[in-house]
Amino acid sequence: MARTAGSEGGRTEAAIREAALALIARHGFDAVTMRQLAAEVGVQAAALYRYFPTKEELLFSLMRAHMDMLIASWTAARPRLGSAAARLAAFVAHHIAFHVARRHSTQVSNLELRSLSRDRLSQILRLRGTYEKDLRQILRDGVDAGDFAREDVALTSMAVIQMITGVVVWFRPGERLNVEEVTATYVAMTLRLVGADDRERDDVRERAALRTG
């Protein structure tokens, strides 16, 4: 039977990506060789270069795919209306769920920026800026409405991103807290960080309870 054009190639590329994420997350980019990756996938080393001419091209492709998926996922999920506190809670919940579901991809995207060339690093940072711009707008809206404390929005945004991305470092399913409980705690901490008052925090908590109840 004739093979459908591109079908096996697509599966092979997906297998390369999955294996590369796992190996780089475990050992670090510099320690992983293309030969080691080929052995993990079960192909000849030369076959990898048909998909990714260099190891850095592979890394860049993985990071770009991660950011593209994150931006697309949040664009589809973000609430268009509601208070700044409710929108911030939605951002935090989405960010945690997305990254917990993609542990290896998150580790690679956050720890291996140093391994990119200047031009490719700039491209990834621009994508990050596009994503984080929405968070900064939510914070500005909250400040303008008098719901959040008047702090440095850029610094607050960085603090929030670092805090909620860090969940991936320590969270493991099946331990003391499940992902919903962790998310609820991080939403509450984030709202306290930005200075949301008790009424706003209680409203957001009640709506979250209704969604998960």
C-alpha positions in Angstrom: 0.0 0.0 0.0 1.3 3.4 -0.8 2.2 5.6 2.1 0.3 8.8 2.6 2.6 11.7 1.8 3.9 13.2 4.9 2.1 10.9 7.3 5.1 9.0 8.6 7.2 12.2 8.5 4.7 14.0 10.7 4.8 11.2 13.2 8.5 11.1 13.2 8.8 14.8 13.8 6.3 14.7 16.6 8.3 11.8 18.2 11.6 13.8 17.8 10.0 16.8 19.5 8.6 14.8 22.4 11.8 12.9 23.0 13.9 16.1 22.8 11.7 17.9 25.4 12.1 15.0 27.8 15.8 14.6 27.3 16.6 18.3 27.5 14.4 18.8 30.6 16.2 15.9 32.2 19.8 16.5 31.2 20.0 20.0 29.9 20.5 21.2 26.3 24.3 21.1 26.2 24.4 17.6 27.5 22.0 16.1 24.9 23.5 15.0 21.6 21.7 14.5 18.3 23.0 10.9 18.3 21.4 10.3 21.8 18.1 11.8 20.6 18.1 9.7 17.5 18.6 6.6 19.6 15.7 7.6 21.8 13.4 8.0 18.8 14.7 4.9 17.0 16.1 6.5 13.9 19.5 7.1 12.3 21.2 10.3 13.5 21.3 11.6 9.9 17.5 11.4 9.7 17.2 14.1 12.4 18.8 16.7 10.2 16.0 16.4 7.6 13.7 17.9 10.2 16.1 20.1 12.2 19.3 21.2 10.5 21.0 22.1 13.8 20.4 21.3 17.4 19.8 24.9 18.1 17.1 25.0 15.4 15.4 22.1 17.2 15.5 24.0 20.5 14.2 27.2 19.0 11.4 25.3 17.3 10.4 23.7 20.6 10.4 27.1 22.4 8.5 28.9 19.6 5.8 26.1 19.6 5.4 26.4 23.3 4.8 30.2 23.2 2.6 29.9 20.1 0.4 27.4 21.9 0.3 29.4 25.1 -0.7 32.6 23.3 -3.4 30.8 21.3 -4.7 29.0 24.3 -5.0 32.1 26.4 -6.5 34.1 23.5 -9.3 31.5 23.3 -9.8 31.3 27.0 -9.5 34.8 28.3 -12.7 36.6 29.5 -13.6 39.7 27.6 -15.6 41.2 30.4 -15.5 41.3 34.2 -13.6 43.0 36.9 -9.8 43.2 36.8 -9.7 40.8 39.7 -11.8 38.2 37.9 -9.7 38.5 34.7 -6.5 38.2 36.8 -7.8 35.1 38.5 -8.6 33.7 35.0 -5.1 34.5 33.8 -3.5 32.8 36.8 -5.7 29.7 36.6 -5.1 29.3 32.8 -1.3 29.8 33.2 -1.0 27.2 35.9 -3.2 24.6 34.1 -1.3 25.1 30.8 2.1 24.7 32.2 1.4 21.8 34.6 0.1 19.9 31.6 3.3 20.7 29.7 6.0 20.2 32.4 8.9 19.3 30.1 8.1 22.0 27.6 7.9 24.6 30.4 11.2 23.5 31.9 12.9 23.7 28.5 11.4 27.1 27.6 12.4 28.6 30.9 15.8 27.1 31.5 17.3 27.1 28.1 17.0 30.6 26.9 20.7 31.0 27.4 21.3 28.4 24.7 19.7 30.5 21.9 21.6 32.8 19.6 20.8 36.5 20.0 18.4 36.7 17.1 16.4 33.6 18.2 16.4 34.7 21.8 14.9 38.1 20.7 12.1 36.3 18.8 11.2 34.2 21.8 11.3 37.2 24.1 9.0 39.1 21.8 6.5 36.3 22.0 6.7 36.4 25.8 6.2 40.1 25.7 3.0 39.6 23.6 1.7 37.2 26.1 2.6 39.1 29.2 1.3 42.4 27.8 -2.2 41.1 28.5 -1.3 40.6 32.1 0.1 44.1 32.4 -3.1 45.5 30.9 -5.2 43.6 33.5 -3.0 45.1 36.2 -3.3 48.6 34.8 -7.1 48.2 34.6 -7.2 47.2 38.2 -5.1 50.2 39.3 -7.2 52.6 37.2 -10.4 51.2 38.7 -9.0 51.6 42.2 -9.2 47.8 42.7 -5.4 47.2 42.9 -2.7 49.0 44.7 -0.8 51.6 42.7 2.5 49.7 42.2 5.0 49.3 39.4 3.0 47.3 36.8 6.0 45.9 35.0 7.6 44.7 38.2 4.3 43.3 39.5 3.8 41.5 36.2 7.2 39.8 36.4 6.6 38.8 40.0 3.3 37.2 39.2 4.7 35.3 36.2 7.6 34.0 38.2 5.4 32.9 41.0 2.8 31.1 38.9 5.2 29.5 36.5 7.2 28.2 39.5 4.3 25.8 40.3 5.7 23.4 37.7 9.0 23.1 39.7 7.5 21.5 42.7 3.9 20.4 42.0 3.3 16.7 41.5 -0.1 15.1 41.0 -1.2 12.8 43.8 0.5 14.7 46.6 -1.1 16.7 49.4 -2.9 19.3 47.1 -4.5 18.7 43.7 -4.1 21.2 40.9 -7.4 22.9 41.6 -6.4 23.5 45.3 -3.0 24.8 44.3 -4.6 27.1 41.7 -7.1 28.5 44.2 -4.3 29.2 46.7 -2.2 30.9 44.0 -5.1 33.0 42.8 -5.7 34.2 46.4 -1.9 35.0 46.8 -1.8 36.9 43.5 -4.9 39.0 44.5 -3.2 39.8 47.8 0.0 40.7 46.0 -1.7 43.2 43.8 -3.6 44.7 46.7 -7.2 43.6 45.8 -9.5 44.2 48.7 -11.3 41.5 50.7 -14.6 42.0 48.7 -12.9 41.4 45.4 -11.1 38.3 46.7 -14.3 36.9 48.1 -16.2 37.5 44.9 -13.5 35.7 42.9 -13.3 32.8 45.3 -17.1 32.3 45.2 -17.2 32.3 41.4 -14.3 29.8 41.3 -16.2 27.6 43.8 -19.3 27.6 41.6 -17.2 26.7 38.5 -15.6 23.7 40.3 -18.5 22.7 42.5 
